[in-house]
């Protein structure tokens, strides 16, 4: 009677983890949007990119919650990849803007000192990384999601 314990999470546990991950994505989207609104992050076209991305992301997240089929999950995954790309682009924009400003003030800055000034500049250089992080969290939610892995009685994926 030397039975090995089942280390695989139960279907209920996996479903609960999926719901928790999706809730964290929603909380993150709402929190980032509130933060951007409080910072008045809407002075140029490029500053509107995260607002639009977050709004569409919220819609796709709601679609996945209410209709977790393979199509909505694929659209959600695409949106989470866009989150990751827009977050990385935002880090670039923030760093680049801070570097330009730092060089205007002190053209003699070396690479390391310039990077340090840019990281501590007026625009929070790493803040857009939170959007990329949400994208990765959303991709984690959809990883091996039952709606993508279940098969129909004929053996075809749903």
Order of alpha helices (4+ residues) and beta strands (2+ residues): alpha-alpha-alpha-alpha-alpha-alpha
